[in-house]
Amino acid sequence: MMRILLTIHHELDPDSGAPGATLALADAMRDQGHDVQVLSHDHLPAWARGRRALFLFPMLVAWRAFRGRHRWDVVDFSSYDGWIATFLPRSFRPRLLAFHSHGLEHIAHEQRVADARRGKQGLSLKYFLYRGSLHLWAVGRAARRAEIAFFLNRNEQQYAVRDLGVEMSKSALAVNGLSEAFLAAAQIPKRCPTEREPLNVAFIGGYIQIKGIAYLMPALATYLQRHPTAHALLAGTRVIPDKVLADVPSQLRDRVKVIPTFDRGQLPSLLADSQVFVLPSLSEGFNIAALEAMACGLVPILTRGYGFEEYTTDGENGILIDRGSSEQIVRALERLNGDRAAWRRMSDEAIRVARTFTWAKAASTQIGGYEHAPRPNGRWLLDAPGDAS
């Protein structure tokens, strides 16, 4: 049995990305007999939240690591959470500090800068004063100084080793997963439209530039214009519907449904009338929404090189496209719409693959990484049991 403290620099919400993944991972670890707690912004006083938390939460993580050095076997911190804790001498911190990326910020930063040069978004001076500089330094420091650094896809792992100075022997791949409850709910029969009916399209994610919104919306408009009875769903946008619909031609707005927030358990029902999932992200770690859509029988259209290859093979259970291309999104939609046999085959395979990714598997992978993390004294983590407390 391990005693593990997981950290996440957000308020806890089981229906949102990294916080939801952290809570699900903690539950799966507990199911396997481990003592797990989650430290989040919820543990900060009200005055310390918001922007102040960017600086104060890493201080809280370092304090908990120091105070709990005999309590915890592992402090597994998300991204930059543990950068201050890595300055603690080894005798003043738990046996193992682990870095956990939910999507490497350096890759996302490079994509933002590239998009800004292409005129797709603007970046303020404030961004470069912190997010594009000090924040990236803190993430890099945390990844290099941890005993083990987990990344959610091979592209991020290779980047960290090549450009951030993370030792290959200290890096490992982790995965996300789906809950058994979700997989059971996802068994709603998927309706395949007749040859005369167009496929409907869904997107799940925040309505933000890093999700490829600048390329998605023109592609959706083109597809809906070509197919007058097709519909689109955008769920989990975290913005009011009017903000999304402002980017849709007025004559198409009645065929675009926007759901700012939803309970994860509702997702299979929300996706019941959609057949294709599109997420042209510019950077991802291990996107769970795409995996959820696949489990519901939707065929995904995803960007190559950004983590989706961990569970998507082009032409077998989805279609991979280049980043930053509305034209390729439209071509992929038309390809599936025009070949229903291919859609059915990819849909069946998407379901099969998605069901192999569970939180139990994710927890076992993570625990295995802790157990075999390189130690300065050449001993494994479990060679010396922790002190009782």
Short mmCIF file of the C-alpha atoms (twelve columns), coordinates in Angstrom:
data_MODEL
# 
_entry.id   MODEL 
# 
loop_
_atom_site.group_PDB 
_atom_site.id 
_atom_site.type_symbol 
_atom_site.label_atom_id 
_atom_site.label_alt_id 
_atom_site.label_comp_id 
_atom_site.label_asym_id 
_atom_site.label_seq_id 
_atom_site.Cartn_x 
_atom_site.Cartn_y 
_atom_site.Cartn_z 
_atom_site.pdbx_PDB_model_num 
ATOM 1   C CA . MET A 1   0.000   0.000  0.000   1 
ATOM 2   C CA . MET A 2   1.322   3.459  -0.962  1 
ATOM 3   C CA . ARG A 3   0.449   6.789  0.581   1 
ATOM 4   C CA . ILE A 4   0.069   9.318  -2.208  1 
ATOM 5   C CA . LEU A 5   -0.694  13.027 -2.380  1 
ATOM 6   C CA . LEU A 6   -1.894  14.230 -5.791  1 
ATOM 7   C CA . THR A 7   -1.979  17.964 -6.526  1 
ATOM 8   C CA . ILE A 8   -3.916  19.921 -9.130  1 
ATOM 9   C CA . HIS A 9   -3.835  23.708 -9.608  1 
ATOM 10  C CA . HIS A 10  -7.603  24.097 -10.024 1 
ATOM 11  C CA . GLU A 11  -10.716 23.965 -7.914  1 
ATOM 12  C CA . LEU A 12  -12.022 20.411 -7.955  1 
ATOM 13  C CA . ASP A 13  -14.710 19.686 -10.542 1 
ATOM 14  C CA . PRO A 14  -15.323 16.064 -11.594 1 
ATOM 15  C CA . ASP A 15  -16.804 17.238 -14.907 1 
ATOM 16  C CA . SER A 16  -13.800 19.264 -16.082 1 
ATOM 17  C CA . GLY A 17  -10.499 18.234 -17.690 1 
ATOM 18  C CA . ALA A 18  -7.452  17.984 -15.424 1 
ATOM 19  C CA . PRO A 19  -9.378  18.201 -12.105 1 
ATOM 20  C CA . GLY A 20  -11.797 15.490 -13.218 1 
ATOM 21  C CA . ALA A 21  -8.928  13.290 -14.378 1 
ATOM 22  C CA . THR A 22  -7.101  13.762 -11.068 1 
ATOM 23  C CA . LEU A 23  -10.177 12.850 -9.025  1 
ATOM 24  C CA . ALA A 24  -10.831 9.772  -11.181 1 
ATOM 25  C CA . LEU A 25  -7.208  8.657  -10.883 1 
ATOM 26  C CA . ALA A 26  -7.326  9.088  -7.099  1 
ATOM 27  C CA . ASP A 27  -10.491 6.982  -6.874  1 
ATOM 28  C CA . ALA A 28  -8.938  4.231  -9.007  1 
ATOM 29  C CA . MET A 29  -5.816  4.191  -6.831  1 
ATOM 30  C CA . ARG A 30  -7.958  3.896  -3.711  1 
ATOM 31  C CA . ASP A 31  -9.820  0.993  -5.293  1 
ATOM 32  C CA . GLN A 32  -6.435  -0.735 -5.612  1 
ATOM 33  C CA . GLY A 33  -5.757  -0.332 -1.892  1 
ATOM 34  C CA . HIS A 34  -3.698  2.863  -1.740  1 
ATOM 35  C CA . ASP A 35  -4.121  5.815  0.610   1 
ATOM 36  C CA . VAL A 36  -4.660  8.833  -1.676  1 
ATOM 37  C CA . GLN A 37  -5.545  12.466 -1.066  1 
ATOM 38  C CA . VAL A 38  -5.927  15.340 -3.536  1 
ATOM 39  C CA . LEU A 39  -4.597  18.840 -2.822  1 
ATOM 40  C CA . SER A 40  -6.183  21.624 -4.894  1 
ATOM 41  C CA . HIS A 41  -7.057  25.315 -4.908  1 
ATOM 42  C CA . ASP A 42  -9.994  24.341 -2.693  1 
ATOM 43  C CA . HIS A 43  -7.448  24.078 0.132   1 
ATOM 44  C CA . LEU A 44  -6.417  27.733 -0.261  1 
ATOM 45  C CA . PRO A 45  -8.217  30.452 1.691   1 
ATOM 46  C CA . ALA A 46  -10.626 32.511 -0.409  1 
ATOM 47  C CA . TRP A 47  -8.288  35.520 -0.558  1 
ATOM 48  C CA . ALA A 48  -5.502  33.348 -2.027  1 
ATOM 49  C CA . ARG A 49  -7.430  32.083 -5.044  1 
ATOM 50  C CA . GLY A 50  -7.627  33.465 -8.559  1 
ATOM 51  C CA . ARG A 51  -4.399  34.935 -9.884  1 
ATOM 52  C CA . ARG A 52  -2.763  34.870 -6.460  1 
ATOM 53  C CA . ALA A 53  -2.975  31.081 -6.536  1 
ATOM 54  C CA . LEU A 54  -0.443  30.971 -9.392  1 
ATOM 55  C CA . PHE A 55  2.202   31.837 -6.807  1 
ATOM 56  C CA . LEU A 56  0.636   30.716 -3.532  1 
ATOM 57  C CA . PHE A 57  -0.439  27.187 -4.496  1 
ATOM 58  C CA . PRO A 58  3.138   25.986 -5.244  1 
ATOM 59  C CA . MET A 59  4.048   27.342 -1.798  1 
ATOM 60  C CA . LEU A 60  1.239   25.275 -0.252  1 
ATOM 61  C CA . VAL A 61  2.437   22.170 -2.124  1 
ATOM 62  C CA . ALA A 62  5.993   22.700 -0.844  1 
ATOM 63  C CA . TRP A 63  4.701   23.161 2.728   1 
ATOM 64  C CA . ARG A 64  2.599   20.000 2.533   1 
ATOM 65  C CA . ALA A 65  5.552   18.084 1.071   1 
ATOM 66  C CA . PHE A 66  7.783   19.256 3.921   1 
ATOM 67  C CA . ARG A 67  5.243   18.743 6.694   1 
ATOM 68  C CA . GLY A 68  4.147   15.380 5.313   1 
ATOM 69  C CA . ARG A 69  7.606   14.009 4.505   1 
ATOM 70  C CA . HIS A 70  6.975   11.091 6.899   1 
ATOM 71  C CA . ARG A 71  3.305   10.811 5.951   1 
ATOM 72  C CA . TRP A 72  3.519   10.505 2.165   1 
ATOM 73  C CA . ASP A 73  5.474   8.029  0.081   1 
ATOM 74  C CA . VAL A 74  4.739   10.070 -3.044  1 
ATOM 75  C CA . VAL A 75  3.815   13.665 -3.783  1 
ATOM 76  C CA . ASP A 76  2.627   13.634 -7.397  1 
ATOM 77  C CA . PHE A 77  2.254   17.224 -8.552  1 
ATOM 78  C CA . SER A 78  0.646   18.528 -11.725 1 
ATOM 79  C CA . SER A 79  2.826   20.670 -13.941 1 
ATOM 80  C CA . TYR A 80  4.387   23.616 -12.095 1 
ATOM 81  C CA . ASP A 81  2.698   22.844 -8.739  1 
ATOM 82  C CA . GLY A 82  5.870   21.330 -7.312  1 
ATOM 83  C CA . TRP A 83  8.557   23.691 -8.573  1 
ATOM 84  C CA . ILE A 84  9.190   25.138 -5.096  1 
ATOM 85  C CA . ALA A 85  9.035   21.676 -3.496  1 
ATOM 86  C CA . THR A 86  11.927  20.554 -5.713  1 
ATOM 87  C CA . PHE A 87  14.186  22.983 -3.834  1 
ATOM 88  C CA . LEU A 88  13.654  21.060 -0.580  1 
ATOM 89  C CA . PRO A 89  16.661  18.941 0.481   1 
ATOM 90  C CA . ARG A 90  15.966  15.232 0.118   1 
ATOM 91  C CA . SER A 91  15.828  14.700 3.868   1 
ATOM 92  C CA . PHE A 92  13.111  17.385 4.112   1 
ATOM 93  C CA . ARG A 93  10.669  15.949 1.589   1 
ATOM 94  C CA . PRO A 94  8.834   12.672 0.881   1 
ATOM 95  C CA . ARG A 95  10.587  9.691  -0.597  1 
ATOM 96  C CA . LEU A 96  9.383   10.466 -4.136  1 
ATOM 97  C CA . LEU A 97  8.432   13.661 -5.951  1 
ATOM 98  C CA . ALA A 98  6.657   12.954 -9.230  1 
ATOM 99  C CA . PHE A 99  5.873   15.441 -12.012 1 
ATOM 100 C CA . HIS A 100 2.650   14.866 -13.950 1 
ATOM 101 C CA . SER A 101 1.851   16.729 -17.169 1 
ATOM 102 C CA . HIS A 102 -1.761  17.212 -18.213 1 
ATOM 103 C CA . GLY A 103 -0.591  18.776 -21.471 1 
ATOM 104 C CA . LEU A 104 2.918   20.220 -21.716 1 
ATOM 105 C CA . GLU A 105 2.711   24.018 -21.595 1 
ATOM 106 C CA . HIS A 106 5.836   24.551 -23.713 1 
ATOM 107 C CA . ILE A 107 4.242   22.873 -26.732 1 
ATOM 108 C CA . ALA A 108 1.026   24.833 -26.244 1 
ATOM 109 C CA . HIS A 109 3.091   28.046 -25.989 1 
ATOM 110 C CA . GLU A 110 4.847   27.364 -29.282 1 
ATOM 111 C CA . GLN A 111 1.497   26.766 -30.977 1 
ATOM 112 C CA . ARG A 112 0.081   30.004 -29.571 1 
ATOM 113 C CA . VAL A 113 3.063   31.971 -30.846 1 
ATOM 114 C CA . ALA A 114 2.783   30.320 -34.269 1 
ATOM 115 C CA . ASP A 115 -0.933  31.148 -34.443 1 
ATOM 116 C CA . ALA A 116 -0.271  34.735 -33.373 1 
ATOM 117 C CA . ARG A 117 2.165   35.091 -36.277 1 
ATOM 118 C CA . ARG A 118 -0.514  33.766 -38.620 1 
ATOM 119 C CA . GLY A 119 -2.991  36.341 -37.299 1 
ATOM 120 C CA . LYS A 120 -5.268  33.737 -35.714 1 
ATOM 121 C CA . GLN A 121 -4.969  35.147 -32.191 1 
ATOM 122 C CA . GLY A 122 -3.368  37.950 -30.256 1 
ATOM 123 C CA . LEU A 123 -0.860  37.633 -27.417 1 
ATOM 124 C CA . SER A 124 -0.453  40.469 -24.929 1 
ATOM 125 C CA . LEU A 125 2.707   41.702 -23.259 1 
ATOM 126 C CA . LYS A 126 1.250   40.380 -19.995 1 
ATOM 127 C CA . TYR A 127 1.238   36.878 -21.495 1 
ATOM 128 C CA . PHE A 128 4.961   37.040 -22.231 1 
ATOM 129 C CA . LEU A 129 5.763   38.528 -18.822 1 
ATOM 130 C CA . TYR A 130 4.457   35.420 -17.044 1 
ATOM 131 C CA . ARG A 131 2.728   32.626 -19.019 1 
ATOM 132 C CA . GLY A 132 5.226   32.766 -21.852 1 
ATOM 133 C CA . SER A 133 8.324   33.026 -19.644 1 
ATOM 134 C CA . LEU A 134 8.355   32.527 -15.844 1 
ATOM 135 C CA . HIS A 135 5.590   29.929 -15.929 1 
ATOM 136 C CA . LEU A 136 7.419   27.866 -18.544 1 
ATOM 137 C CA . TRP A 137 10.616  28.057 -16.493 1 
ATOM 138 C CA . ALA A 138 8.766   26.776 -13.408 1 
ATOM 139 C CA . VAL A 139 7.268   23.854 -15.351 1 
ATOM 140 C CA . GLY A 140 10.669  22.929 -16.784 1 
ATOM 141 C CA . ARG A 141 12.305  23.125 -13.360 1 
ATOM 142 C CA . ALA A 142 9.628   20.898 -11.825 1 
ATOM 143 C CA . ALA A 143 9.944   18.297 -14.597 1 
ATOM 144 C CA . ARG A 144 13.754  18.152 -14.430 1 
ATOM 145 C CA . ARG A 145 14.039  17.965 -10.650 1 
ATOM 146 C CA . ALA A 146 11.357  15.361 -9.943  1 
ATOM 147 C CA . GLU A 147 12.423  11.762 -9.375  1 
ATOM 148 C CA . ILE A 148 10.065  10.739 -12.181 1 
ATOM 149 C CA . ALA A 149 8.183   12.798 -14.781 1 
ATOM 150 C CA . PHE A 150 4.987   11.440 -16.340 1 
ATOM 151 C CA . PHE A 151 3.846   12.551 -19.777 1 
ATOM 152 C CA . LEU A 152 0.598   11.656 -21.496 1 
ATOM 153 C CA . ASN A 153 1.990   11.052 -24.966 1 
ATOM 154 C CA . ARG A 154 5.271   10.258 -26.687 1 
ATOM 155 C CA . ASN A 155 5.516   13.627 -28.396 1 
ATOM 156 C CA . GLU A 156 5.548   15.421 -25.033 1 
ATOM 157 C CA . GLN A 157 7.994   12.931 -23.542 1 
ATOM 158 C CA . GLN A 158 10.417  13.391 -26.434 1 
ATOM 159 C CA . TYR A 159 10.085  17.176 -26.260 1 
ATOM 160 C CA . ALA A 160 10.810  17.193 -22.515 1 
ATOM 161 C CA . VAL A 161 13.910  15.047 -22.942 1 
ATOM 162 C CA . ARG A 162 15.184  16.951 -25.965 1 
ATOM 163 C CA . ASP A 163 14.350  20.546 -25.035 1 
ATOM 164 C CA . LEU A 164 13.757  20.686 -21.273 1 
ATOM 165 C CA . GLY A 165 16.647  18.537 -20.082 1 
ATOM 166 C CA . VAL A 166 14.532  15.794 -18.489 1 
ATOM 167 C CA . GLU A 167 16.544  12.581 -18.212 1 
ATOM 168 C CA . MET A 168 15.070  9.811  -20.353 1 
ATOM 169 C CA . SER A 169 15.519  7.319  -17.503 1 
ATOM 170 C CA . LYS A 170 13.372  9.555  -15.291 1 
ATOM 171 C CA . SER A 171 10.564  9.985  -17.815 1 
ATOM 172 C CA . ALA A 172 7.546   7.715  -18.231 1 
ATOM 173 C CA . LEU A 173 4.279   7.542  -20.121 1 
ATOM 174 C CA . ALA A 174 0.989   7.729  -18.260 1 
ATOM 175 C CA . VAL A 175 -2.555  7.405  -19.581 1 
ATOM 176 C CA . ASN A 176 -6.027  8.689  -18.809 1 
ATOM 177 C CA . GLY A 177 -9.097  6.504  -18.877 1 
ATOM 178 C CA . LEU A 178 -12.853 6.138  -18.676 1 
ATOM 179 C CA . SER A 179 -14.905 5.045  -15.695 1 
ATOM 180 C CA . GLU A 180 -16.850 1.811  -15.641 1 
ATOM 181 C CA . ALA A 181 -20.020 3.841  -15.077 1 
ATOM 182 C CA . PHE A 182 -19.381 5.900  -18.200 1 
ATOM 183 C CA . LEU A 183 -18.620 2.830  -20.305 1 
ATOM 184 C CA . ALA A 184 -21.895 1.268  -19.156 1 
ATOM 185 C CA . ALA A 185 -23.839 4.438  -20.007 1 
ATOM 186 C CA . ALA A 186 -22.085 4.697  -23.382 1 
ATOM 187 C CA . GLN A 187 -23.747 1.528  -24.621 1 
ATOM 188 C CA . ILE A 188 -26.663 3.528  -26.011 1 
ATOM 189 C CA . PRO A 189 -27.231 2.227  -29.573 1 
ATOM 190 C CA . LYS A 190 -25.720 4.601  -32.114 1 
ATOM 191 C CA . ARG A 191 -28.099 5.650  -34.892 1 
ATOM 192 C CA . CYS A 192 -26.530 5.661  -38.352 1 
ATOM 193 C CA . PRO A 193 -28.421 7.982  -40.689 1 
ATOM 194 C CA . THR A 194 -29.623 6.676  -44.036 1 
ATOM 195 C CA . GLU A 195 -27.553 7.406  -47.125 1 
ATOM 196 C CA . ARG A 196 -29.795 10.404 -47.784 1 
ATOM 197 C CA . GLU A 197 -29.243 11.882 -44.329 1 
ATOM 198 C CA . PRO A 198 -25.980 13.701 -43.522 1 
ATOM 199 C CA . LEU A 199 -23.856 12.838 -40.509 1 
ATOM 200 C CA . ASN A 200 -24.160 15.160 -37.524 1 
ATOM 201 C CA . VAL A 201 -21.046 16.624 -35.903 1 
ATOM 202 C CA . ALA A 202 -20.078 17.126 -32.257 1 
ATOM 203 C CA . PHE A 203 -17.311 19.036 -30.481 1 
ATOM 204 C CA . ILE A 204 -16.579 18.751 -26.753 1 
ATOM 205 C CA . GLY A 205 -14.238 21.234 -25.104 1 
ATOM 206 C CA . GLY A 206 -13.633 24.806 -24.045 1 
ATOM 207 C CA . TYR A 207 -14.296 27.432 -26.683 1 
ATOM 208 C CA . ILE A 208 -10.667 28.540 -26.681 1 
ATOM 209 C CA . GLN A 209 -8.020  28.985 -29.320 1 
ATOM 210 C CA . ILE A 210 -5.855  26.041 -28.241 1 
ATOM 211 C CA . LYS A 211 -8.751  23.713 -29.153 1 
ATOM 212 C CA . GLY A 212 -8.490  24.874 -32.777 1 
ATOM 213 C CA . ILE A 213 -11.669 26.967 -32.752 1 
ATOM 214 C CA . ALA A 214 -10.340 29.290 -35.475 1 
ATOM 215 C CA . TYR A 215 -10.201 26.301 -37.832 1 
ATOM 216 C CA . LEU A 216 -13.216 24.361 -36.577 1 
ATOM 217 C CA . MET A 217 -15.874 27.038 -37.007 1 
ATOM 218 C CA . PRO A 218 -15.223 27.819 -40.704 1 
ATOM 219 C CA . ALA A 219 -15.179 24.063 -41.410 1 
ATOM 220 C CA . LEU A 220 -18.505 23.538 -39.619 1 
ATOM 221 C CA . ALA A 221 -20.049 26.441 -41.530 1 
ATOM 222 C CA . THR A 222 -18.937 24.974 -44.851 1 
ATOM 223 C CA . TYR A 223 -20.231 21.501 -43.966 1 
ATOM 224 C CA . LEU A 224 -23.606 22.770 -42.726 1 
ATOM 225 C CA . GLN A 225 -24.035 24.915 -45.826 1 
ATOM 226 C CA . ARG A 226 -23.415 21.884 -48.040 1 
ATOM 227 C CA . HIS A 227 -25.822 19.685 -46.059 1 
ATOM 228 C CA . PRO A 228 -28.981 21.634 -45.167 1 
ATOM 229 C CA . THR A 229 -30.312 19.027 -42.701 1 
ATOM 230 C CA . ALA A 230 -27.050 18.387 -40.792 1 
ATOM 231 C CA . HIS A 231 -26.644 19.611 -37.199 1 
ATOM 232 C CA . ALA A 232 -23.690 20.457 -34.966 1 
ATOM 233 C CA . LEU A 233 -23.318 20.198 -31.194 1 
ATOM 234 C CA . LEU A 234 -20.719 22.118 -29.175 1 
ATOM 235 C CA . ALA A 235 -20.714 20.987 -25.540 1 
ATOM 236 C CA . GLY A 236 -18.631 22.050 -22.563 1 
ATOM 237 C CA . THR A 237 -17.715 25.382 -24.174 1 
ATOM 238 C CA . ARG A 238 -17.620 27.203 -20.813 1 
ATOM 239 C CA . VAL A 239 -18.908 30.327 -22.564 1 
ATOM 240 C CA . ILE A 240 -22.439 31.559 -23.220 1 
ATOM 241 C CA . PRO A 241 -24.096 30.285 -26.435 1 
ATOM 242 C CA . ASP A 242 -24.197 33.783 -27.970 1 
ATOM 243 C CA . LYS A 243 -20.394 33.948 -27.987 1 
ATOM 244 C CA . VAL A 244 -20.211 30.724 -30.003 1 
ATOM 245 C CA . LEU A 245 -23.113 31.551 -32.302 1 
ATOM 246 C CA . ALA A 246 -21.517 34.894 -33.144 1 
ATOM 247 C CA . ASP A 247 -18.970 32.859 -35.123 1 
ATOM 248 C CA . VAL A 248 -21.702 31.029 -37.062 1 
ATOM 249 C CA . PRO A 249 -23.438 32.510 -40.144 1 
ATOM 250 C CA . SER A 250 -26.900 33.696 -39.101 1 
ATOM 251 C CA . GLN A 251 -28.730 31.335 -41.470 1 
ATOM 252 C CA . LEU A 252 -27.053 28.312 -39.845 1 
ATOM 253 C CA . ARG A 253 -27.503 29.162 -36.165 1 
ATOM 254 C CA . ASP A 254 -30.715 27.184 -35.696 1 
ATOM 255 C CA . ARG A 255 -28.749 24.020 -36.536 1 
ATOM 256 C CA . VAL A 256 -25.972 24.627 -34.010 1 
ATOM 257 C CA . LYS A 257 -26.646 23.632 -30.389 1 
ATOM 258 C CA . VAL A 258 -24.362 25.036 -27.690 1 
ATOM 259 C CA . ILE A 259 -24.205 23.571 -24.160 1 
ATOM 260 C CA . PRO A 260 -21.802 25.553 -21.932 1 
ATOM 261 C CA . THR A 261 -21.612 22.942 -19.133 1 
ATOM 262 C CA . PHE A 262 -22.949 19.457 -18.518 1 
ATOM 263 C CA . ASP A 263 -22.730 16.537 -16.139 1 
ATOM 264 C CA . ARG A 264 -20.337 13.920 -17.537 1 
ATOM 265 C CA . GLY A 265 -22.929 11.233 -17.008 1 
ATOM 266 C CA . GLN A 266 -25.195 13.040 -19.485 1 
ATOM 267 C CA . LEU A 267 -22.685 12.865 -22.315 1 
ATOM 268 C CA . PRO A 268 -23.798 9.573  -23.932 1 
ATOM 269 C CA . SER A 269 -27.333 10.959 -24.222 1 
ATOM 270 C CA . LEU A 270 -26.083 14.296 -25.536 1 
ATOM 271 C CA . LEU A 271 -24.097 12.517 -28.248 1 
ATOM 272 C CA . ALA A 272 -26.876 10.098 -29.207 1 
ATOM 273 C CA . ASP A 273 -27.747 11.999 -32.418 1 
ATOM 274 C CA . SER A 274 -24.126 12.746 -33.463 1 
ATOM 275 C CA . GLN A 275 -21.989 10.453 -35.575 1 
ATOM 276 C CA . VAL A 276 -18.709 12.360 -35.962 1 
ATOM 277 C CA . PHE A 277 -16.531 14.039 -33.329 1 
ATOM 278 C CA . VAL A 278 -14.174 16.839 -34.372 1 
ATOM 279 C CA . LEU A 279 -11.404 18.231 -32.174 1 
ATOM 280 C CA . PRO A 280 -8.668  20.043 -34.169 1 
ATOM 281 C CA . SER A 281 -6.595  20.880 -31.069 1 
ATOM 282 C CA . LEU A 282 -3.314  22.718 -31.417 1 
ATOM 283 C CA . SER A 283 -1.929  20.975 -28.313 1 
ATOM 284 C CA . GLU A 284 -3.138  18.150 -26.064 1 
ATOM 285 C CA . GLY A 285 -1.827  15.748 -23.463 1 
ATOM 286 C CA . PHE A 286 -4.289  12.856 -23.478 1 
ATOM 287 C CA . ASN A 287 -7.705  14.210 -24.333 1 
ATOM 288 C CA . ILE A 288 -10.501 12.356 -22.528 1 
ATOM 289 C CA . ALA A 289 -13.383 13.961 -24.442 1 
ATOM 290 C CA . ALA A 290 -12.293 12.322 -27.697 1 
ATOM 291 C CA . LEU A 291 -12.027 8.964  -25.942 1 
ATOM 292 C CA . GLU A 292 -15.505 9.436  -24.461 1 
ATOM 293 C CA . ALA A 293 -16.929 10.279 -27.881 1 
ATOM 294 C CA . MET A 294 -15.303 7.165  -29.348 1 
ATOM 295 C CA . ALA A 295 -16.811 5.023  -26.602 1 
ATOM 296 C CA . CYS A 296 -20.202 6.421  -27.664 1 
ATOM 297 C CA . GLY A 297 -19.590 5.304  -31.252 1 
ATOM 298 C CA . LEU A 298 -18.605 8.613  -32.816 1 
ATOM 299 C CA . VAL A 299 -15.799 8.526  -35.366 1 
ATOM 300 C CA . PRO A 300 -13.178 11.138 -34.381 1 
ATOM 301 C CA . ILE A 301 -11.404 13.657 -36.610 1 
ATOM 302 C CA . LEU A 302 -8.304  14.741 -34.679 1 
ATOM 303 C CA . THR A 303 -4.990  16.520 -35.215 1 
ATOM 304 C CA . ARG A 304 -1.907  14.349 -35.649 1 
ATOM 305 C CA . GLY A 305 1.170   14.893 -33.523 1 
ATOM 306 C CA . TYR A 306 -0.662  16.088 -30.397 1 
ATOM 307 C CA . GLY A 307 -1.336  12.972 -28.368 1 
ATOM 308 C CA . PHE A 308 -4.339  11.566 -30.191 1 
ATOM 309 C CA . GLU A 309 -2.211  8.822  -31.737 1 
ATOM 310 C CA . GLU A 310 -2.129  7.162  -28.320 1 
ATOM 311 C CA . TYR A 311 -5.589  5.801  -29.129 1 
ATOM 312 C CA . THR A 312 -6.366  6.763  -32.743 1 
ATOM 313 C CA . THR A 313 -5.028  5.110  -35.902 1 
ATOM 314 C CA . ASP A 314 -5.734  6.998  -39.103 1 
ATOM 315 C CA . GLY A 315 -8.250  5.191  -41.283 1 
ATOM 316 C CA . GLU A 316 -8.927  2.472  -38.728 1 
ATOM 317 C CA . ASN A 317 -10.808 4.075  -35.855 1 
ATOM 318 C CA . GLY A 318 -10.674 7.734  -36.854 1 
ATOM 319 C CA . ILE A 319 -9.126  10.282 -39.194 1 
ATOM 320 C CA . LEU A 320 -6.011  12.279 -38.361 1 
ATOM 321 C CA . ILE A 321 -5.475  15.684 -39.967 1 
ATOM 322 C CA . ASP A 322 -2.771  18.345 -39.885 1 
ATOM 323 C CA . ARG A 323 -3.161  21.186 -37.403 1 
ATOM 324 C CA . GLY A 324 -4.465  24.515 -38.568 1 
ATOM 325 C CA . SER A 325 -6.453  23.374 -41.594 1 
ATOM 326 C CA . SER A 326 -10.183 23.992 -42.009 1 
ATOM 327 C CA . GLU A 327 -9.944  22.429 -45.465 1 
ATOM 328 C CA . GLN A 328 -8.754  19.096 -44.059 1 
ATOM 329 C CA . ILE A 329 -11.587 19.078 -41.508 1 
ATOM 330 C CA . VAL A 330 -14.122 19.541 -44.312 1 
ATOM 331 C CA . ARG A 331 -12.501 16.822 -46.447 1 
ATOM 332 C CA . ALA A 332 -12.562 14.378 -43.534 1 
ATOM 333 C CA . LEU A 333 -16.241 15.125 -42.844 1 
ATOM 334 C CA . GLU A 334 -17.134 14.614 -46.491 1 
ATOM 335 C CA . ARG A 335 -15.114 11.393 -46.623 1 
ATOM 336 C CA . LEU A 336 -17.111 9.885  -43.758 1 
ATOM 337 C CA . ASN A 337 -20.387 11.301 -45.001 1 
ATOM 338 C CA . GLY A 338 -19.863 9.773  -48.426 1 
ATOM 339 C CA . ASP A 339 -18.749 6.317  -47.264 1 
ATOM 340 C CA . ARG A 340 -21.120 4.893  -44.665 1 
ATOM 341 C CA . ALA A 341 -19.417 1.492  -44.715 1 
ATOM 342 C CA . ALA A 342 -16.173 3.169  -43.645 1 
ATOM 343 C CA . TRP A 343 -18.031 5.136  -40.968 1 
ATOM 344 C CA . ARG A 344 -19.568 1.946  -39.535 1 
ATOM 345 C CA . ARG A 345 -16.234 0.116  -39.552 1 
ATOM 346 C CA . MET A 346 -14.410 3.015  -37.851 1 
ATOM 347 C CA . SER A 347 -17.240 3.472  -35.358 1 
ATOM 348 C CA . ASP A 348 -17.067 -0.167 -34.257 1 
ATOM 349 C CA . GLU A 349 -13.290 0.014  -33.916 1 
ATOM 350 C CA . ALA A 350 -13.472 3.327  -32.034 1 
ATOM 351 C CA . ILE A 351 -15.774 1.711  -29.471 1 
ATOM 352 C CA . ARG A 352 -13.493 -1.311 -29.112 1 
ATOM 353 C CA . VAL A 353 -10.340 0.772  -28.580 1 
ATOM 354 C CA . ALA A 354 -11.952 3.268  -26.206 1 
ATOM 355 C CA . ARG A 355 -13.152 0.475  -23.933 1 
ATOM 356 C CA . THR A 356 -9.549  -0.651 -23.355 1 
ATOM 357 C CA . PHE A 357 -8.741  2.626  -21.576 1 
ATOM 358 C CA . THR A 358 -9.976  2.511  -17.988 1 
ATOM 359 C CA . TRP A 359 -9.005  4.407  -14.866 1 
ATOM 360 C CA . ALA A 360 -7.971  1.099  -13.308 1 
ATOM 361 C CA . LYS A 361 -5.407  0.713  -16.088 1 
ATOM 362 C CA . ALA A 362 -4.286  4.329  -15.610 1 
ATOM 363 C CA . ALA A 363 -3.826  3.813  -11.868 1 
ATOM 364 C CA . SER A 364 -1.810  0.612  -12.359 1 
ATOM 365 C CA . THR A 365 0.446   2.381  -14.859 1 
ATOM 366 C CA . GLN A 366 1.052   5.262  -12.460 1 
ATOM 367 C CA . ILE A 367 1.749   3.017  -9.468  1 
ATOM 368 C CA . GLY A 368 4.172   0.969  -11.565 1 
ATOM 369 C CA . GLY A 369 6.016   4.164  -12.436 1 
ATOM 370 C CA . TYR A 370 6.349   5.100  -8.771  1 
ATOM 371 C CA . GLU A 371 7.638   1.638  -7.878  1 
ATOM 372 C CA . HIS A 372 10.355  1.694  -10.526 1 
ATOM 373 C CA . ALA A 373 11.354  5.341  -10.395 1 
ATOM 374 C CA . PRO A 374 15.165  5.746  -10.337 1 
ATOM 375 C CA . ARG A 375 16.417  6.568  -6.845  1 
ATOM 376 C CA . PRO A 376 19.632  8.409  -5.948  1 
ATOM 377 C CA . ASN A 377 20.717  5.520  -3.716  1 
ATOM 378 C CA . GLY A 378 19.853  2.922  -6.366  1 
ATOM 379 C CA . ARG A 379 16.934  1.521  -4.347  1 
ATOM 380 C CA . TRP A 380 13.327  1.267  -5.447  1 
ATOM 381 C CA . LEU A 381 10.634  3.223  -3.639  1 
ATOM 382 C CA . LEU A 382 9.203   0.153  -1.920  1 
ATOM 383 C CA . ASP A 383 12.558  -1.146 -0.664  1 
ATOM 384 C CA . ALA A 384 12.130  0.849  2.541   1 
ATOM 385 C CA . PRO A 385 8.648   1.256  3.989   1 
ATOM 386 C CA . GLY A 386 7.693   4.728  5.097   1 
ATOM 387 C CA . ASP A 387 7.407   5.789  8.691   1 
ATOM 388 C CA . ALA A 388 4.013   5.383  10.313  1 
ATOM 389 C CA . SER A 389 2.176   8.533  11.171  1 
# 
